Amino acid sequence: MTTRNEQLFESAKKHIPGGVNSPVRAFGSVGGTPCFFTKGEGAYVWDADGKKYIDYVGSWGPLILGHAHPKVIDAVIDTAKNGMSFGAPTEAEVTIADVLCEMLPSLEQVRLVSSGTEATMSAIRLARGFTGRDKLIKFEGCYHGHADSLLVKAGSGLLTFGNPSSAGVPAAVAADTIVLPYNDVAALEALFAEQGSEIAAIIVEPIAGNMNMVQPSAQFVAAMRNLTMQHGAVLIYDEVMTGFRVGLQCTQGLHGVTPDLTCLGKVVGGGMPLAAFGGRADIMGYLAPLGPVYQAGTLSGNPVAVAAGLATLAEIRQDGFFAKLSAQTAKLVAGLNELGKDHGLCAQSVGGMFGVYFAEVVPTSFADVMASDRTRFNAFFHAMLDQGIYLAPSAFEAGFVSAAHSDADIDATLAAAKIALSRC
Ligand code: PMP
């Protein structure tokens, strides 16, 4: 019998390329039919066939409070009643800029945009405009959105499709993007020794989440900060995924690093299209209308999106929020590690973000992740899905726990994992 999910996917393919509006949604790597969701509440989502799942994707990170959090929904409805968009300044934009600069000491100024891609693309243009240099360093397996110069060895979606770059990106645009291995201090030092005066910026996921989750070594973190400082390059922390997800001061707070620019997305908009980039005032002053670097957006700082962001940020700033979220995520990970011991599975977490790997030890590089067992991941994914646990449909994605995930949800997930591991 054909399910409603299958019917919808077939219909979707008629007028939507591949049936989806973003590639990883298509289950291309794990196989099978994607779930079409009809409802989300707290830790749960329901698909078009009425099946309920415990959700560890959370719209790929934004939903740190869970689905349809009442305070976020109220803020959105109240704001929308007064108009959806003005394309003119609003007081809420001033408020959220103040809040962000107060929360993150590295931000002296911040500009709002509508997607993580816009944030990273704009931050790079700004870094190039500020330094008068063209070359950009990124790391293998890191994804920074789908702007042309960044689609070089760019992690999850492209890895899932076995396509390390993208057609349609002019060679000349990619030529200024230098790709180095993540966590390789010697390679970074060698590059700066040779070309330091030509490097505009390093852009990095300070905890990577687009080649599954990979943590940086302390040496790598220090080298990026020191080398950019020595050579007059801009250090851009792409915290679109990690921002307000791994801790209240993002990764930079955990590492004690002050980047020059930071990109934010996902959690900052609480599920609405909102993202931001910001940092040193002397660099941000290069942006139009003050300076020569152009950047703009019809819906930038959209009032409804800002309202969802402010409501979300207010909740995560409550006492003990991150301690509780981190403990809940750590509980899931400890349970998975215990179950995984004899099954070649391991896991790790930071704050509300986690990685699960079919590998003997937690990966620390792109090569390690590539060496993990993807066939077993795919079987595990489907065994979990059957039992009502929704994980990201790719071995190259991180997972997310929300404040709505209860002890019972974690226990149910671990019980399902035990059965799934016996099947794969
Ligand atoms: N940077 C990082 C680290 C991301 O994880 C993502 C999205 N997964 C982006 C940038 C791009 O954000 P968006 O999809 O909102 O354009």
Residues whose N, C-alpha, C, O or C-beta is under 5 A from the ligand:
A	BS01	PMP	S115 G116 T117 Y143 H144 G145 E205 D238 V240 M241 G265
